[in-house]
Amino acid sequence: MKSIKIFSILILSAFYLNAQVTLPIAPVFENTYQKATRSLDGKPGKNYFQNRSDYKLNVDFNPISRLLKGTVDVVYTNNSPDTLKEIWFKLYPNLYKKGTPRKAKFAEADLGEGVAIEKLTANGKLISDFNVDGTNMTVKVPSVMPGKTIKFAITYNYTLNKGSHMRTGQVDEGSHFVAYFFPRIAVYDDVDGWNKYPYTGAEEFYNDFDNFNAEVTVPEGYGVWATGDLKNASDVFQKEIVSRIVSAEKNDAVVDVIAEADLAAKRVTQTKPFNTFKFEAKNVTDFVFALSDHYLWKSSSLVVDPLTKKRTRVDAVFNPKHKDYYEVIDFARKTVEAMSYKFPKWPYPYNHETVFDGLDQMEYPMMVNDNPVDKRENAITLTDHEIFHTMFPFYMGINETKYGWMDEGWATIGEWLISPMIDSTIIDEYGVQPTASSSGGKDDSPIMTLTPDLKGSGSFTNSYPKPGLAYLFVKDYLGDDLFTKALHNYIKNWNGKHPMPYDFFNSMNEGSGKDLNWFWKPWFFEGGVVDLAIKSVTKTSFGYAIVVENKGVKALPIDLRLSYENGSTENNHSTIGVWEKGNNQTTIEIKTTKKLNKVVMGNPHTPDKVKSDNSFSVN
């Protein structure tokens, strides 16, 4: 059920060659084509819809007691063709509520009463008909017709966790990372209707693109960093701090916005009992904030779009005790630069990116919560991995509750490619060996397996390295220019929207002008071992013929190291294209007059379960 534009006779031939390869499509996605909400060329259909909300958040946070008191005023617009008689909310802090089902292991002492809904109104009328079930809350409402809005006002409170840190919580005495802190409306989409998956601490998130105006009130001495733009810097920071922020936003040089001398002299925030930080963020999938009374702040900016001259400010906010963090500003800046100009070669879409010294390794819109690490290489790979998530799942609104591979796989290939750009000595093999060793085993399952259904080692490999390797191999096969063209087609089709797996496959096929189903099907819809073997090396009239066997169904690139009798060596590379016809053996011709002594096969980014058959000595 594919619609392919034919660009040339060659592409036409390739299409007929692979026309027999079709992807199995679940009924929920068949329905989207019938309803014309999605189309077979990878684009949103003429009837595609997306609901959205405008949030006004007002938060009073006490960093000593960790009590967060908040109000949420939200206008929700129903752009769907359906009449909604109940609205689903997400209460993510209830992950820490006693009795909530969770996959994460928390200390009993860290569990509490969860979110207390003090008052809830819809269109000004008090609502008592709502039900809280773990991290989900359903609210019965007067029918919301297609194209109409409903306004909620919610007053609530909860106590932020101190221990059992899972993407949010107290970092140390005086520092907190506060995420998922407000009742938010769940996604209602054209595939599943309401997203009813509970948050268990394992699978991540799926949110609509919304607008946020947020006010965060904290005691004197606490700086606040958040998603979105700070709108009242002069009201909350002292004059010199504001001047440095402005300087950082205009210059490439690194600016010490908050230095140790400022902390010692208490010359950071305005000298008022409380300061209210006001932020604005438009068309983003979430809003988070962090605060500290003793963190340093290094900042810099760079031009991310040479056409518009748009600049992105990059921040590193950290505990001065963590020495690895002094270089993080450099790693973060280079990551934003590489993303804008090298891979995915797309201008960084937001005004700022803040790396906050926390207790996790987690991404949020315009924010990163990264723990300190011991090794420089780890600081680089952690920083670029989490910042790369800016594109997936934030610029592209991925449903991580079902398809974690659609964002984690991209962050993984981003890490593999960008880390050596920051430090050329790095060979990042994150997850490659686990992919090889677990392939064909009890936890090996197709990448398309829903994220909540993954088990054991597959929970990692299916979300991170396996899709990352698939993207890497397609990039190698298409070449950088054509791969970039295909990827940009996907991004243009779906940024600010909710792509599903087939939207990705179809966008890449359409953007490249190639039917890649021969690759997508075994890699994403089937399990099985990943294993290559050198079957034979034969002397020929032109040199040598090397026969390589693929013992599984997934196409893998072939890298050969050829050693000759005269002491010289040579590298030979074949893309996944050698398996395009569904063959399980391929012959690589080596044209040479030199005597070949030995052939060794392998590459740091090619998983291979059995390596004992990867070398061949020539008699």
C-alpha positions in Angstrom: 0.0 0.0 0.0 2.7 2.4 -1.0 2.6 5.5 -3.1 6.0 6.1 -4.7 6.9 8.9 -7.1 9.0 7.7 -9.9 11.9 10.1 -10.5 13.9 8.2 -13.1 14.1 4.9 -15.0 16.6 3.6 -12.5 14.3 4.4 -9.6 11.5 2.8 -11.5 13.5 -0.4 -11.9 14.4 -0.4 -8.2 10.8 0.0 -7.4 9.7 -3.1 -9.4 12.7 -5.0 -8.0 11.5 -4.5 -4.4 7.7 -4.1 -5.0 7.1 -7.5 -3.4 8.3 -6.2 0.0 5.4 -4.7 1.9 5.3 -3.7 5.5 2.8 -5.3 7.8 0.4 -2.5 8.9 -1.7 -2.7 12.0 -5.5 -1.9 11.7 -5.1 1.3 13.7 -2.8 2.7 11.0 -4.9 1.4 8.1 -7.7 3.4 9.7 -5.7 6.6 9.5 -5.2 6.2 5.7 -8.9 5.5 5.3 -9.8 8.6 7.3 -7.1 10.6 5.4 -5.5 11.8 8.6 -2.2 10.3 7.3 -1.1 9.5 3.8 1.0 6.8 2.1 3.6 9.4 0.9 4.6 10.1 4.5 2.8 13.4 4.9 0.0 14.3 7.2 -3.3 13.7 5.4 -5.9 16.3 4.5 -7.9 15.4 7.6 -4.9 15.3 10.0 -5.7 17.0 13.3 -4.0 17.9 16.5 -5.5 19.2 19.7 -3.7 21.9 21.7 -3.7 23.8 25.0 -2.7 27.2 26.2 -1.4 26.9 29.8 -1.0 29.6 32.4 1.0 28.1 35.3 1.5 29.7 38.6 3.8 27.9 41.0 5.0 28.7 44.5 7.9 26.3 45.4 9.4 26.0 48.9 12.9 24.4 48.5 13.1 23.6 52.2 9.9 21.7 52.6 9.7 20.8 48.9 6.1 21.7 48.9 4.9 22.9 45.5 1.6 24.8 45.4 0.3 25.6 42.0 -2.6 26.7 39.8 -3.2 25.7 36.2 -5.4 27.7 33.9 -5.7 25.9 30.6 -7.8 26.5 27.5 -8.1 23.2 25.6 -9.0 23.3 21.9 -10.7 20.2 20.4 -9.5 20.2 16.8 -10.6 16.5 16.3 -13.7 15.5 14.5 -15.0 13.8 17.7 -17.2 15.1 20.5 -15.3 14.7 23.8 -17.4 13.9 26.9 -14.4 13.4 29.2 -10.9 14.8 29.3 -7.9 12.7 30.3 -5.2 14.4 32.3 -1.7 13.2 33.3 -0.6 13.5 37.0 3.0 12.5 36.5 4.0 13.3 40.2 1.7 10.4 41.3 4.5 8.1 40.3 5.6 8.8 43.9 2.1 8.2 45.3 1.7 5.2 47.6 -0.1 2.4 45.8 0.7 3.6 42.2 1.8 0.8 39.9 5.4 1.4 38.8 8.2 -0.4 37.1 10.8 1.8 38.8 12.1 0.8 42.3 11.5 3.4 44.9 12.4 3.5 48.6 9.2 3.2 50.7 10.3 6.4 52.6 10.2 8.4 49.3 6.5 7.6 48.7 3.9 10.1 49.7 0.3 11.2 49.1 0.8 12.3 45.5 -1.0 15.2 43.9 -3.8 16.8 45.9 -6.5 18.4 43.7 -7.8 21.2 45.8 -10.2 22.6 43.3 -11.2 21.9 39.7 -13.5 23.9 37.5 -14.5 23.6 33.9 -15.8 26.7 32.2 -16.2 28.3 35.6 -18.3 25.5 37.1 -17.0 23.4 39.9 -16.3 19.8 38.8 -16.4 17.0 41.4 -16.9 14.2 38.9 -13.3 13.2 38.3 -11.3 10.1 38.9 -7.6 9.7 39.7 -6.1 6.3 38.8 -2.4 6.4 39.4 -0.9 8.9 37.0 -4.1 9.3 35.0 -7.0 11.5 35.8 -10.3 11.5 33.9 -12.7 14.4 34.2 -16.4 14.2 33.0 -17.3 17.4 31.2 -20.1 18.9 29.2 -19.6 17.8 25.6 -16.8 19.5 23.8 -17.8 19.7 20.2 -15.3 19.6 17.3 -13.6 23.0 16.9 -14.7 24.2 20.4 -12.7 24.9 23.6 -13.0 24.2 27.2 -11.3 26.1 30.0 -10.1 24.4 33.2 -8.8 26.0 36.4 -7.1 23.7 38.8 -5.6 24.4 42.2 -3.3 21.6 43.5 -0.2 20.8 45.6 2.3 18.0 46.1 5.6 17.5 47.8 8.6 17.0 45.4 10.5 13.8 46.0 13.8 14.1 47.8 15.1 10.6 47.2 14.5 7.9 44.5 15.3 10.5 41.9 13.5 9.6 38.6 13.9 12.4 36.1 12.8 14.9 38.7 13.4 15.8 42.4 15.8 17.4 44.8 19.4 17.3 43.7 21.1 18.5 46.8 20.4 20.9 49.7 19.5 24.0 47.7 19.1 22.5 44.2 16.1 20.9 42.6 15.0 19.8 39.2 11.2 20.1 38.9 9.6 18.3 36.0 6.1 16.9 35.2 4.9 19.1 38.0 1.4 20.2 36.8 -1.8 18.4 35.8 -1.7 18.4 32.0 -4.1 17.3 29.4 -3.2 14.0 27.7 -2.9 13.6 23.9 -6.0 12.8 21.9 -4.8 11.7 18.5 -6.1 10.1 15.2 -4.5 6.7 16.0 -5.6 5.8 19.6 -7.9 8.5 20.7 -6.8 9.3 24.3 -3.3 8.3 25.3 -4.2 6.1 28.3 -0.8 4.6 29.0 0.1 5.2 32.7 3.5 6.6 33.6 5.4 3.8 35.3 8.8 5.3 35.6 10.1 3.3 32.6 8.5 4.4 29.4 8.7 8.1 28.7 6.2 10.6 27.4 3.8 11.8 24.8 2.5 15.4 24.9 0.8 17.8 22.6 2.5 21.0 21.3 1.2 23.7 23.6 1.8 27.3 24.7 3.0 28.0 28.2 3.1 31.2 30.4 4.6 30.2 33.7 5.4 32.1 36.9 7.7 30.4 39.4 8.0 31.9 42.8 11.0 31.0 45.0 12.8 32.5 48.0 15.6 35.1 47.6 18.9 33.8 46.5 17.5 31.0 44.2 18.1 31.3 40.5 15.5 29.6 38.2 16.2 28.1 34.8 13.3 26.7 32.7 11.9 25.8 29.3 11.1 29.0 27.4 12.3 32.6 27.6 12.8 34.4 30.8 10.6 37.6 30.4 11.5 39.5 33.5 15.3 39.1 34.1 15.7 42.6 35.5 13.0 41.9 38.1 14.6 38.8 39.5 18.4 39.0 38.9 20.7 41.8 39.9 21.8 44.3 37.2 25.3 42.8 36.6 23.8 39.3 36.1 21.3 40.6 33.6 24.1 42.4 31.7 26.0 39.2 31.4 23.0 37.3 30.1 22.5 39.9 27.4 26.2 39.7 26.5 26.0 35.9 26.3 23.0 36.1 24.0 25.0 38.2 21.5 28.5 36.7 21.6 30.3 33.5 20.8 32.6 33.8 23.9 31.7 32.0 27.1 30.5 34.3 29.8 30.5 33.6 33.5 27.0 34.8 34.3 27.2 33.6 37.9 30.7 33.2 39.2 31.9 32.0 42.6 32.4 35.6 43.7 28.8 36.4 43.0 27.6 33.5 45.1 30.0 34.4 48.0 28.8 38.0 48.0 25.1 37.0 47.5 25.0 39.2 44.4 22.7 37.0 42.2 19.0 37.6 42.7 17.1 40.7 43.7 17.1 41.3 47.5 13.4 40.5 48.1 12.0 37.7 50.3 10.6 36.0 47.2 11.3 36.4 43.5 8.8 35.4 40.7 10.4 34.3 37.5 8.2 34.6 34.4 8.7 32.4 31.4 7.1 32.0 28.0 7.3 29.0 25.7 5.4 28.6 22.5 4.6 25.4 20.6 6.5 23.0 22.9 5.6 19.6 24.3 6.4 20.3 28.0 7.6 22.9 30.5 10.1 22.2 33.3 12.2 24.3 35.7 15.2 24.0 37.9 16.6 26.1 40.7 19.6 26.5 42.9 21.1 28.9 45.4 24.8 27.8 44.9 25.3 26.9 41.2 27.6 28.5 38.8 26.3 29.6 35.4 28.4 29.6 32.2 26.7 30.8 29.0 27.5 31.4 25.3 25.6 31.7 22.1 26.1 30.9 18.4 24.5 31.5 15.1 22.5 28.4 14.2 20.9 29.6 11.0 23.2 31.6 8.6 20.2 32.7 6.6 18.3 34.4 9.4 21.4 34.9 11.7 19.3 33.4 14.5 21.3 32.7 17.6 20.8 30.0 20.3 22.1 30.6 23.8 23.7 27.6 25.5 24.0 27.4 29.3 25.7 25.1 31.8 24.4 25.5 35.3 26.3 23.4 37.9 27.8 22.8 41.3 31.3 24.2 41.4 32.4 20.9 43.1 31.8 19.0 39.9 35.0 19.6 37.9 33.8 17.8 34.8 31.1 20.4 34.4 33.5 23.2 33.7 33.9 21.8 30.1 30.2 21.0 29.6 29.5 24.5 28.2 32.0 23.7 25.4 30.5 20.3 24.7 27.0 21.7 24.7 27.9 24.5 22.4 29.7 22.2 20.0 26.7 19.8 20.0 24.3 22.6 19.0 26.7 23.7 16.3 27.1 20.2 15.0 23.3 19.6 15.0 22.8 22.9 13.0 25.5 22.4 10.4 26.5 18.7 10.3 23.9 16.3 11.6 20.9 16.4 11.1 22.0 19.7 9.5 18.9 21.5 10.7 19.0 25.0 12.4 18.6 24.5 16.1 14.9 25.3 16.6 14.9 26.9 20.1 16.3 30.1 21.6 18.3 28.4 24.4 19.4 25.0 25.7 20.3 24.7 29.4 22.4 21.8 30.8 21.6 21.5 34.5 23.7 19.6 37.0 21.3 17.0 38.3 20.9 13.4 39.2 19.7 11.9 36.0 20.4 11.6 32.3 17.2 13.0 30.9 16.0 15.5 28.3 13.2 18.1 28.3 12.4 20.9 26.0 15.3 23.3 26.1 16.6 21.7 29.3 18.8 18.7 30.2 19.1 17.1 33.7 22.6 15.5 33.6 24.5 13.9 36.5 28.2 14.6 36.8 30.5 11.9 35.5 34.2 10.9 36.1 35.4 10.7 32.5 35.7 13.4 30.0 34.5 11.1 27.2 31.4 10.2 29.3 30.6 13.9 29.8 30.8 14.5 26.0 28.6 11.5 25.0 26.1 12.2 27.8 25.8 15.9 26.8 25.4 15.4 23.1 23.0 12.5 23.5 20.6 14.4 25.7 20.8 17.6 23.7 20.2 15.7 20.5 16.8 14.8 21.9 15.8 18.4 21.1 14.9 17.1 17.6 13.4 13.8 18.7 11.0 13.8 20.7 10.5 17.5 21.1 10.7 19.2 17.6 9.1 16.0 16.3 6.3 15.0 18.7 7.2 11.3 19.2 4.9 9.0 21.1 7.5 7.6 23.4 4.9 5.7 25.4 4.6 3.3 22.5 7.6 3.9 20.2 10.7 4.8 22.3 12.9 3.9 19.3 11.6 6.8 17.3 13.6 9.2 19.6 16.2 7.2 21.5 17.5 5.7 18.3 18.1 9.2 16.9 19.8 10.3 20.1 22.1 7.3 19.8 23.2 7.9 16.2 23.5 11.6 17.1 25.9 10.6 20.0 27.9 8.3 17.7 28.4 10.9 15.0 28.8 14.1 17.1 31.1 12.8 19.9 34.0 12.4 17.5 33.4 15.9 16.2 34.0 17.2 19.7 36.9 14.8 20.4 38.4 13.0 17.4 39.8 10.2 19.7 36.3 9.0 20.7 35.0 5.8 19.1 31.6 5.6 20.6 30.3 2.0 20.5 27.3 2.6 22.9 25.1 -0.5 22.8 26.6 -2.2 19.8 27.9 -5.3 21.6 24.7 -5.8 23.6 22.8 -5.7 20.3 25.1 -8.4 19.0 25.1 -10.7 22.0 21.4 -10.5 22.7 20.3 -11.0 19.0 18.4 -14.2 18.5 18.0 -14.6 22.3 14.9 -14.7 24.5 14.8 -10.9 24.9 15.3 -10.2 21.2 12.2 -8.9 19.6 11.3 -6.7 16.6 12.0 -3.0 17.1 8.3 -2.3 16.3 7.4 -4.1 19.6 5.5 -1.6 21.7 7.9 -0.1 24.3 5.8 -1.2 27.3 6.0 -4.8 26.0 9.8 -5.0 25.9 11.6 -7.2 28.4 15.1 -7.7 29.7 17.9 -6.5 27.5 15.5 -5.8 24.7 14.2 -2.8 26.7 17.5 -1.2 26.0 18.6 -2.6 22.7 15.3 -2.1 20.9 15.0 1.5 21.9 18.6 2.7 21.6 21.3 0.8 19.5 19.2 -1.3 17.2 17.3 1.6 15.6 20.4 3.8 15.8 22.3 1.2 13.8 19.5 1.0 11.3 19.6 4.7 10.7 23.4 4.6 10.5 23.3 1.8 7.9 20.7 3.6 5.8 22.8 6.8 5.9 25.8 4.8 4.7 23.7 3.2 1.9 22.1 6.4 0.6 25.2 8.6 1.1 25.2 11.8 3.2 23.5 14.0 0.7 20.6 11.8 -0.1 20.1 10.6 3.5 20.0 14.3 4.6 17.4 15.0 1.9 15.3 12.1 3.0 15.6 13.0 6.7 14.8 16.6 6.0 11.7 15.4 4.2 10.6 13.6 7.3 11.4 16.6 9.5 9.5 19.0 7.2 6.5 16.7 7.1 6.2 16.2 10.9 7.9 18.9 13.0 5.4 20.2 15.4 3.2 17.2 14.8 2.9 13.6 15.9 4.7 11.1 13.5 4.1 7.4 13.8 6.4 4.6 12.5 4.9 4.4 9.0 5.1 8.2 8.6 8.9 7.8 9.2 9.3 4.8 6.8 7.2 6.5 4.1 8.8 9.9 4.5 12.3 8.4 4.1 11.2 6.3 1.1 9.6 9.3 -0.6 12.4 11.7 0.4 15.1 9.4 -1.0 13.2 8.3 -4.0 14.0 4.7 -3.0 11.7 2.0 -1.7 13.6 0.9 1.4 11.0 -1.6 2.6 13.4 -4.4 1.8 15.5 -3.0 4.7 12.8 -1.7 7.0 10.9 -5.0 7.2 13.6 -7.3 8.5 15.2 -4.6 10.7 12.1 -3.2 12.3 9.5 -5.9 12.0 11.5 -9.1 12.6 13.9 -10.5 15.2 16.8 -12.8 14.7 20.5 -13.0 15.0 22.9 -10.4 13.5 25.9 -12.4 12.4 28.2 -12.3 9.4 30.8 -14.8 8.4 33.6 -15.1 5.9 32.7 -18.3 4.1 35.6 -18.5 1.6 38.4 -16.6 -0.1 39.3 -17.8 -3.6 42.2 -16.8 -5.9 40.9 -15.5 -9.2 42.2 -14.1 -12.5 41.5 -10.6 -11.3 42.7 -11.1 -7.7 40.4 -12.6 -5.0 36.8 -13.4 -4.5 35.6 -13.2 -0.9 32.3 -14.8 -0.1 30.5 -13.4 3.0 27.5 -15.1 4.5 24.7 -13.3 6.4 23.4 -15.8 9.0 20.4 -13.7 9.8 17.8 -11.6 8.0 19.0 -8.1 8.8 21.2 -6.4 6.3 24.6 -5.4 7.7 27.5 -3.5 6.1 30.7 -5.4 5.4 34.1 -4.0 6.4 37.2 -6.0 5.4 40.8 -5.5 6.5 43.0 -7.0 3.9 46.6 -7.9 4.8 49.1 -8.7 2.0 52.3 -10.7 1.9 54.3 -7.5 1.3 53.2 -6.1 4.6 50.6 -3.6 3.1 47.0 -3.4 4.2 43.8 -2.2 2.7 40.3 -1.6 3.8 37.3 -2.6 1.8 33.7 -1.4 2.6 30.4 -2.6 1.2 27.1 -1.0 2.2 23.9 -2.8 3.1 23.1 -2.6 -0.6 24.8 -6.0 -1.2 21.8 -7.7 0.5 19.1 -5.7 -1.3 17.9 -8.6 -3.4 17.2 -10.8 -0.3 20.3 -12.9 -0.8 22.1 -14.5 2.2 25.5 -14.6 0.5 27.5 -12.0 -1.4 30.8 -12.1 -3.3 33.2 -9.2 -2.9 35.8 -9.0 -5.7 39.2 -7.7 -4.8 41.1 -6.6 -7.8 44.9 -6.9 -7.0 48.1 -8.4 -8.2 49.4 -8.7 -4.6 49.3 -11.9 -2.7 46.6 -11.9 0.0 47.6 -13.3 3.4 44.6 -12.6 5.7 41.1 -11.1 5.7 39.6 -9.8 8.9 36.0 -8.6 9.0 34.5 -6.1 11.5 33.6 -2.5 12.4 32.9 -0.9 15.8 29.4 -0.1 14.6 28.6 -3.5 13.0 27.1 -5.9 15.5 28.2 -9.5 15.0 27.3 -12.2 17.4 29.9 -14.8 16.5 33.3 -13.3 15.8 35.2 -16.5 15.4 34.3 -16.8 11.8 35.3 -13.2 11.0 38.9 -13.9 9.9 40.3 -16.0 7.1 43.9 -17.0 6.5 44.7 -17.4 2.8 47.0 -20.3 2.0 
